[in-house]
Amino acid sequence: MGDDSTVGIILAGGRGERAKPITLQSADYIRSKALIPFAGRPLIEWIVEACRDQGIRRFYVVAQGVENRSQIKLVLGHGERYGVEIDYSRARFDPYNVGSGAATLHNLEQWNLTGTALVLPVDSLFEFSLDKLLAAQRDSDAVVTVAAVSRTPEEIAGKYGVMRTTAERLVCGFLEKPRLPVIEREFPEITQPQGPRTLATNAGMYLIDCARLRLAARTPELIRLAQQRLDWGNDLLPRLVGLGHRVAVEPIARLGDLGNIRDYLGTIGDALGGLYPQLDRALGTPASTEPRYWIHESSLRSKDHITGTTLAQKIAEGSVVIGPGVRIGRHVEIGAGVRLRGTDVGDGVDLHEGAQVEGSVLGDSAVIGAYAHISDSYVGPMVQVRSDARTPVRLEALSAVGDGAQLWSGTRLSGVSVYPRLRVPAVSGVPSGTQLTSSDDILRWV
């Protein structure tokens, strides 16, 4: 599989602003997007292993700043654990990494790369074939091959850029986040009964011919832009096409964005639902195939502190119900009456009796009190949900609770974000979209 000469370039320097509070360790300390927890591991580990399994053995990580660089290096090291080699961008070049395109071009020169490289962001999950990308690059003689995701006009409208392509799958133009009437006017074939129902959108992954791209970038315009801001999608690709360079498109199977709460929960739900076969294989054999879920053996043996029975016993007798798309990590204690569906449960979580969780993520060592109802929400590591039968806690509709926060019994939040380490009394009626970033914010709603 793949090509031993292909290297991976991971663009990992962006700040995870849109994904707060997932990316916050405290109210004023943001963790790298590369370390977003995903199915029991930092996201960047999944990226490295998915590429390694397709033949990439050498990686270059473009980091930014002391925290970002040190956090990633603590996880990946120099690749020893993964059977690969990993190098990092030099700190003195950080000021030049202004935009994804500029970061790529500057570091191609720093590392003196001349072969083929796969450039990919650190905040997305991909299901792709490197062999197909390499074949498309070879057949089209392209400088860049863009990994593309097919989307309907309704999905695209106002949210995604669209690429115009020739019959040979070469890019000939771009439309940046067009509205639906513009899409229908510019691509009339999609309105025909027998016409295609999807269009190619940029997935943010690029297979590049390093030597030719470096040469193409040595124009006065691109040199000037690379000193200011140069993004791949908005700037570099349109200018390459405008200068007459061959840019090809090759579809990939799936892209999952992790840049905000909605997309993060949706992507992890799709992954646990079997829509990412590469990740499926990495997760290993499920504990059950119908319904399909994963439970670490240490959690199956764990006894809850009230009944003293193991999780395996409770599942067998039906007092705990595990639905499809659930992953339960190590040393999780689950009480009687718990119901789980489409949920990722981290290591060391306590789920007390009667709790119901669906379409959510529970971070490592979170404590979920009795009869809590959690749906379509994120609960960070070490969060305490102090729920009880009389006044249960309810979280729903893309609520997100940051690391180490505490929610008192009776709290009801819908579409609300709580920053790390805050203590939230029994509040309800907080408008959806509210961010509780400090105790002053909380006092407004008490």
LUMVEX-416512 format. One record per residue (C-alpha): x, y, z; residue number from 1; chain. Coordinates in pm, whole numbers. Layout:
N
R, X, Y, Z, NUM, A
...
END
This chain:
446
R, 0, 0, 0, 1, A
R, 109, 356, -63, 2, A
R, 457, 463, -160, 3, A
R, 757, 454, 73, 4, A
R, 880, 784, -69, 5, A
R, 558, 969, 29, 6, A
R, 592, 1170, 350, 7, A
R, 321, 1320, 568, 8, A
R, 301, 1690, 657, 9, A
R, 61, 1756, 946, 10, A
R, -50, 2118, 987, 11, A
R, -94, 2129, 1364, 12, A
R, -36, 2492, 1457, 13, A
R, -393, 2626, 1466, 14, A
R, -565, 2728, 1788, 15, A
R, -884, 2542, 1874, 16, A
R, -1099, 2851, 1927, 17, A
R, -1415, 2710, 1766, 18, A
R, -1398, 2390, 1967, 19, A
R, -1398, 2555, 2311, 20, A
R, -1441, 2432, 2580, 21, A
R, -1313, 2095, 2449, 22, A
R, -975, 2255, 2379, 23, A
R, -953, 2433, 2715, 24, A
R, -765, 2296, 3014, 25, A
R, -855, 2609, 3210, 26, A
R, -1033, 2932, 3122, 27, A
R, -710, 3087, 2994, 28, A
R, -508, 2784, 2876, 29, A
R, -594, 2628, 2542, 30, A
R, -467, 2286, 2443, 31, A
R, -360, 2204, 2091, 32, A
R, -632, 2090, 1850, 33, A
R, -405, 1792, 1788, 34, A
R, -484, 1669, 2139, 35, A
R, -862, 1675, 2111, 36, A
R, -972, 1347, 2273, 37, A
R, -1124, 1110, 2018, 38, A
R, -1232, 754, 2097, 39, A
R, -987, 721, 2382, 40, A
R, -680, 878, 2222, 41, A
R, -555, 1219, 2108, 42, A
R, -674, 1289, 1755, 43, A
R, -322, 1323, 1615, 44, A
R, -248, 961, 1707, 45, A
R, -533, 841, 1485, 46, A
R, -403, 1059, 1201, 47, A
R, -48, 925, 1224, 48, A
R, -161, 564, 1247, 49, A
R, -410, 595, 957, 50, A
R, -132, 733, 734, 51, A
R, 124, 482, 861, 52, A
R, -110, 193, 777, 53, A
R, -116, 319, 418, 54, A
R, 261, 326, 385, 55, A
R, 376, 665, 515, 56, A
R, 673, 620, 744, 57, A
R, 807, 975, 782, 58, A
R, 612, 1274, 914, 59, A
R, 677, 1644, 948, 60, A
R, 467, 1833, 1202, 61, A
R, 417, 2207, 1156, 62, A
R, 368, 2334, 1512, 63, A
R, 325, 2687, 1646, 64, A
R, 435, 2828, 1980, 65, A
R, 575, 2667, 2291, 66, A
R, 253, 2511, 2427, 67, A
R, 138, 2369, 2095, 68, A
R, 480, 2226, 2012, 69, A
R, 550, 2080, 2357, 70, A
R, 202, 1927, 2393, 71, A
R, 225, 1748, 2059, 72, A
R, 581, 1631, 2119, 73, A
R, 484, 1483, 2457, 74, A
R, 228, 1266, 2276, 75, A
R, 415, 1173, 1959, 76, A
R, 781, 1207, 2053, 77, A
R, 981, 1130, 1742, 78, A
R, 749, 847, 1639, 79, A
R, 917, 558, 1819, 80, A
R, 589, 416, 1957, 81, A
R, 426, 421, 1615, 82, A
R, 707, 276, 1407, 83, A
R, 758, 601, 1215, 84, A
R, 993, 901, 1216, 85, A
R, 861, 1245, 1314, 86, A
R, 1032, 1582, 1279, 87, A
R, 899, 1921, 1389, 88, A
R, 911, 2267, 1235, 89, A
R, 1176, 2495, 1383, 90, A
R, 1054, 2747, 1637, 91, A
R, 1233, 3036, 1470, 92, A
R, 1010, 2996, 1164, 93, A
R, 683, 3027, 1362, 94, A
R, 629, 3393, 1259, 95, A
R, 623, 3284, 893, 96, A
R, 354, 3016, 936, 97, A
R, 74, 3261, 854, 98, A
R, -197, 3045, 704, 99, A
R, -197, 2682, 596, 100, A
R, -48, 2753, 253, 101, A
R, 232, 2972, 385, 102, A
R, 315, 2717, 655, 103, A
R, 341, 2445, 392, 104, A
R, 560, 2644, 152, 105, A
R, 799, 2774, 420, 106, A
R, 852, 2430, 567, 107, A
R, 898, 2259, 232, 108, A
R, 1201, 2483, 197, 109, A
R, 1314, 2428, 557, 110, A
R, 1307, 2050, 515, 111, A
R, 1426, 2064, 152, 112, A
R, 1156, 1818, 43, 113, A
R, 1154, 1723, -325, 114, A
R, 938, 1409, -343, 115, A
R, 568, 1347, -282, 116, A
R, 397, 1462, 37, 117, A
R, 49, 1428, 182, 118, A
R, -51, 1753, 354, 119, A
R, -336, 1729, 603, 120, A
R, -487, 1928, 889, 121, A
R, -501, 1808, 1246, 122, A
R, -867, 1882, 1321, 123, A
R, -1034, 1640, 1078, 124, A
R, -1086, 1267, 1042, 125, A
R, -1043, 1120, 693, 126, A
R, -1141, 794, 528, 127, A
R, -923, 784, 218, 128, A
R, -702, 575, -8, 129, A
R, -347, 700, -52, 130, A
R, -304, 468, -351, 131, A
R, -593, 637, -532, 132, A
R, -453, 983, -460, 133, A
R, -112, 875, -590, 134, A
R, -267, 726, -904, 135, A
R, -466, 1043, -972, 136, A
R, -153, 1254, -928, 137, A
R, 47, 1033, -1160, 138, A
R, -221, 1010, -1431, 139, A
R, -292, 1384, -1435, 140, A
R, 70, 1498, -1397, 141, A
R, -62, 1748, -1139, 142, A
R, 142, 1964, -905, 143, A
R, -132, 1924, -643, 144, A
R, -411, 1668, -610, 145, A
R, -695, 1790, -390, 146, A
R, -881, 1531, -185, 147, A
R, -1247, 1608, -248, 148, A
R, -1570, 1528, -68, 149, A
R, -1897, 1513, -259, 150, A
R, -2173, 1724, -107, 151, A
R, -2526, 1817, -210, 152, A
R, -2609, 2178, -304, 153, A
R, -2807, 2209, 19, 154, A
R, -2506, 2103, 226, 155, A
R, -2276, 2338, 35, 156, A
R, -2489, 2654, 34, 157, A
R, -2314, 2930, 229, 158, A
R, -2078, 2687, 406, 159, A
R, -1834, 2521, 162, 160, A
R, -1635, 2627, -141, 161, A
R, -1696, 2444, -469, 162, A
R, -1439, 2348, -732, 163, A
R, -1512, 2362, -1103, 164, A
R, -1352, 2066, -1277, 165, A
R, -1293, 1949, -1632, 166, A
R, -1380, 1604, -1765, 167, A
R, -1022, 1503, -1674, 168, A
R, -1083, 1606, -1310, 169, A
R, -857, 1909, -1334, 170, A
R, -961, 2219, -1139, 171, A
R, -1050, 2513, -1360, 172, A
R, -1220, 2747, -1114, 173, A
R, -1360, 2805, -766, 174, A
R, -1679, 2933, -607, 175, A
R, -1634, 3042, -245, 176, A
R, -1933, 2943, -26, 177, A
R, -2199, 3012, -291, 178, A
R, -2568, 3045, -205, 179, A
R, -2814, 2789, -344, 180, A
R, -2940, 3006, -636, 181, A
R, -2579, 3068, -744, 182, A
R, -2502, 2695, -730, 183, A
R, -2806, 2614, -944, 184, A
R, -2714, 2885, -1195, 185, A
R, -2345, 2794, -1221, 186, A
R, -2400, 2416, -1219, 187, A
R, -2727, 2369, -1411, 188, A
R, -2662, 1996, -1452, 189, A
R, -2754, 1935, -1087, 190, A
R, -3111, 2054, -1154, 191, A
R, -3163, 1794, -1430, 192, A
R, -3353, 1474, -1337, 193, A
R, -3069, 1248, -1451, 194, A
R, -2789, 1484, -1353, 195, A
R, -2544, 1449, -1063, 196, A
R, -2675, 1546, -721, 197, A
R, -2341, 1633, -565, 198, A
R, -2045, 1862, -631, 199, A
R, -1678, 1838, -535, 200, A
R, -1571, 2033, -226, 201, A
R, -1222, 2067, -83, 202, A
R, -1152, 1826, 207, 203, A
R, -839, 2014, 318, 204, A
R, -604, 1727, 231, 205, A
R, -351, 1766, -52, 206, A
R, -108, 1534, -226, 207, A
R, 176, 1752, -357, 208, A
R, 477, 1725, -580, 209, A
R, 715, 1909, -347, 210, A
R, 980, 2005, -602, 211, A
R, 732, 2143, -855, 212, A
R, 526, 2323, -591, 213, A
R, 837, 2491, -450, 214, A
R, 928, 2605, -800, 215, A
R, 572, 2729, -869, 216, A
R, 573, 2928, -543, 217, A
R, 877, 3132, -646, 218, A
R, 671, 3400, -818, 219, A
R, 671, 3757, -683, 220, A
R, 300, 3739, -600, 221, A
R, 318, 3416, -401, 222, A
R, 640, 3518, -228, 223, A
R, 468, 3840, -117, 224, A
R, 150, 3663, -2, 225, A
R, 348, 3400, 188, 226, A
R, 491, 3680, 402, 227, A
R, 138, 3804, 491, 228, A
R, -127, 3532, 491, 229, A
R, -166, 3245, 249, 230, A
R, -430, 2976, 303, 231, A
R, -455, 2665, 90, 232, A
R, -819, 2687, -12, 233, A
R, -877, 3061, -39, 234, A
R, -538, 3171, -173, 235, A
R, -283, 2914, -286, 236, A
R, -501, 2683, -496, 237, A
R, -677, 2962, -693, 238, A
R, -344, 3125, -769, 239, A
R, -184, 2800, -882, 240, A
R, -475, 2738, -1118, 241, A
R, -464, 3100, -1234, 242, A
R, -94, 3062, -1317, 243, A
R, -170, 2759, -1532, 244, A
R, -47, 2482, -1300, 245, A
R, -227, 2149, -1309, 246, A
R, -439, 2089, -998, 247, A
R, -630, 1760, -995, 248, A
R, -922, 1639, -785, 249, A
R, -967, 1290, -642, 250, A
R, -1271, 1194, -431, 251, A
R, -1223, 1041, -88, 252, A
R, -1481, 836, 100, 253, A
R, -1547, 1061, 399, 254, A
R, -1439, 1367, 593, 255, A
R, -1529, 1440, 954, 256, A
R, -1468, 1790, 1086, 257, A
R, -1386, 1828, 1456, 258, A
R, -1358, 2205, 1471, 259, A
R, -1673, 2276, 1673, 260, A
R, -1903, 2096, 1917, 261, A
R, -2167, 1999, 1660, 262, A
R, -1918, 1855, 1412, 263, A
R, -1713, 1689, 1686, 264, A
R, -2012, 1499, 1822, 265, A
R, -2136, 1416, 1472, 266, A
R, -1799, 1279, 1364, 267, A
R, -1747, 1063, 1669, 268, A
R, -2101, 931, 1627, 269, A
R, -2027, 842, 1264, 270, A
R, -1698, 679, 1363, 271, A
R, -1856, 461, 1633, 272, A
R, -2139, 387, 1390, 273, A
R, -1898, 221, 1147, 274, A
R, -1862, 490, 881, 275, A
R, -1480, 503, 910, 276, A
R, -1348, 151, 835, 277, A
R, -985, 254, 901, 278, A
R, -1077, 363, 1254, 279, A
R, -1297, 55, 1293, 280, A
R, -998, -169, 1239, 281, A
R, -791, 29, 1487, 282, A
R, -1060, -1, 1755, 283, A
R, -1036, -379, 1734, 284, A
R, -1296, -648, 1780, 285, A
R, -1620, -519, 1937, 286, A
R, -1752, -678, 2256, 287, A
R, -2086, -720, 2081, 288, A
R, -2179, -713, 1712, 289, A
R, -2556, -682, 1751, 290, A
R, -2583, -416, 1875, 291, A
R, -2224, -322, 1798, 292, A
R, -2025, -174, 2085, 293, A
R, -1678, -183, 2242, 294, A
R, -1617, -236, 2616, 295, A
R, -1271, -278, 2765, 296, A
R, -1243, -601, 2963, 297, A
R, -1144, -412, 3280, 298, A
R, -1480, -231, 3269, 299, A
R, -1672, -555, 3213, 300, A
R, -1514, -682, 3537, 301, A
R, -1574, -360, 3734, 302, A
R, -1833, -375, 4013, 303, A
R, -2045, -75, 4101, 304, A
R, -2034, 46, 4462, 305, A
R, -2404, -13, 4536, 306, A
R, -2499, -358, 4400, 307, A
R, -2148, -506, 4389, 308, A
R, -2224, -673, 4055, 309, A
R, -2001, -647, 3750, 310, A
R, -2097, -468, 3433, 311, A
R, -2092, -801, 3247, 312, A
R, -2350, -937, 3493, 313, A
R, -2573, -631, 3461, 314, A
R, -2565, -647, 3081, 315, A
R, -2651, -1018, 3090, 316, A
R, -2947, -965, 3325, 317, A
R, -3066, -656, 3136, 318, A
R, -3032, -403, 3418, 319, A
R, -2784, -208, 3204, 320, A
R, -2864, -156, 2835, 321, A
R, -2585, -78, 2590, 322, A
R, -2710, 30, 2249, 323, A
R, -2521, 53, 1921, 324, A
R, -2226, 287, 1866, 325, A
R, -2092, 283, 2222, 326, A
R, -1728, 267, 2328, 327, A
R, -1644, 220, 2696, 328, A
R, -1283, 267, 2803, 329, A
R, -1087, 120, 3092, 330, A
R, -1201, 80, 3454, 331, A
R, -1545, 235, 3405, 332, A
R, -1801, 171, 3682, 333, A
R, -2165, 158, 3572, 334, A
R, -2463, 131, 3805, 335, A
R, -2793, -46, 3755, 336, A
R, -3052, 109, 3527, 337, A
R, -2799, 292, 3308, 338, A
R, -2884, 328, 2938, 339, A
R, -2616, 416, 2679, 340, A
R, -2646, 470, 2306, 341, A
R, -2411, 628, 2049, 342, A
R, -2173, 747, 2320, 343, A
R, -1799, 747, 2386, 344, A
R, -1712, 683, 2753, 345, A
R, -1356, 761, 2864, 346, A
R, -1136, 577, 3112, 347, A
R, -1226, 579, 3481, 348, A
R, -1577, 723, 3436, 349, A
R, -1839, 666, 3707, 350, A
R, -2195, 631, 3576, 351, A
R, -2435, 607, 3868, 352, A
R, -2768, 427, 3869, 353, A
R, -3040, 533, 3628, 354, A
R, -2823, 765, 3416, 355, A
R, -2920, 788, 3050, 356, A
R, -2668, 905, 2790, 357, A
R, -2713, 926, 2414, 358, A
R, -2510, 1082, 2132, 359, A
R, -2253, 1222, 2374, 360, A
R, -1891, 1207, 2491, 361, A
R, -1791, 1154, 2855, 362, A
R, -1428, 1245, 2927, 363, A
R, -1185, 1049, 3143, 364, A
R, -1274, 1025, 3514, 365, A
R, -1602, 1215, 3478, 366, A
R, -1861, 1137, 3746, 367, A
R, -2219, 1121, 3621, 368, A
R, -2468, 1124, 3907, 369, A
R, -2784, 919, 3944, 370, A
R, -3064, 963, 3688, 371, A
R, -2880, 1229, 3488, 372, A
R, -3009, 1270, 3132, 373, A
R, -2737, 1363, 2882, 374, A
R, -2800, 1381, 2508, 375, A
R, -2598, 1528, 2220, 376, A
R, -2351, 1686, 2462, 377, A
R, -1987, 1686, 2564, 378, A
R, -1879, 1627, 2926, 379, A
R, -1506, 1685, 2978, 380, A
R, -1252, 1500, 3192, 381, A
R, -1299, 1516, 3571, 382, A
R, -1642, 1683, 3541, 383, A
R, -1878, 1611, 3831, 384, A
R, -2248, 1597, 3749, 385, A
R, -2413, 1593, 4092, 386, A
R, -2746, 1451, 3986, 387, A
R, -3000, 1262, 4198, 388, A
R, -3340, 1099, 4154, 389, A
R, -3539, 1396, 4290, 390, A
R, -3356, 1668, 4098, 391, A
R, -3179, 1510, 3800, 392, A
R, -2936, 1705, 3584, 393, A
R, -3028, 1740, 3217, 394, A
R, -2781, 1831, 2941, 395, A
R, -2893, 1843, 2579, 396, A
R, -2872, 2006, 2235, 397, A
R, -2494, 2052, 2200, 398, A
R, -2416, 2152, 2556, 399, A
R, -2048, 2126, 2648, 400, A
R, -1894, 2114, 2996, 401, A
R, -1520, 2183, 3026, 402, A
R, -1258, 1999, 3229, 403, A
R, -1318, 1971, 3603, 404, A
R, -1643, 2172, 3610, 405, A
R, -1914, 2082, 3863, 406, A
R, -2288, 2084, 3799, 407, A
R, -2521, 2080, 4099, 408, A
R, -2836, 1866, 4104, 409, A
R, -3129, 2023, 3923, 410, A
R, -2914, 2195, 3659, 411, A
R, -3071, 2199, 3312, 412, A
R, -2869, 2321, 3015, 413, A
R, -2960, 2320, 2647, 414, A
R, -2698, 2433, 2397, 415, A
R, -2488, 2596, 2671, 416, A
R, -2110, 2581, 2714, 417, A
R, -1950, 2574, 3060, 418, A
R, -1582, 2662, 3087, 419, A
R, -1337, 2448, 3289, 420, A
R, -1346, 2431, 3668, 421, A
R, -1661, 2639, 3711, 422, A
R, -1919, 2544, 3972, 423, A
R, -2271, 2571, 3836, 424, A
R, -2563, 2572, 4082, 425, A
R, -2909, 2447, 3993, 426, A
R, -2979, 2678, 3699, 427, A
R, -3222, 2644, 3411, 428, A
R, -3352, 2872, 3141, 429, A
R, -3006, 2981, 3024, 430, A
R, -3049, 3069, 2653, 431, A
R, -2903, 2830, 2397, 432, A
R, -2570, 2953, 2267, 433, A
R, -2465, 3105, 2600, 434, A
R, -2105, 3055, 2711, 435, A
R, -2054, 3048, 3087, 436, A
R, -1690, 3156, 3106, 437, A
R, -1670, 3284, 3466, 438, A
R, -1857, 3291, 3797, 439, A
R, -1993, 3634, 3700, 440, A
R, -2159, 3478, 3396, 441, A
R, -2319, 3215, 3617, 442, A
R, -2453, 3469, 3869, 443, A
R, -2658, 3631, 3594, 444, A
R, -2875, 3319, 3573, 445, A
R, -2900, 3212, 3936, 446, A
END
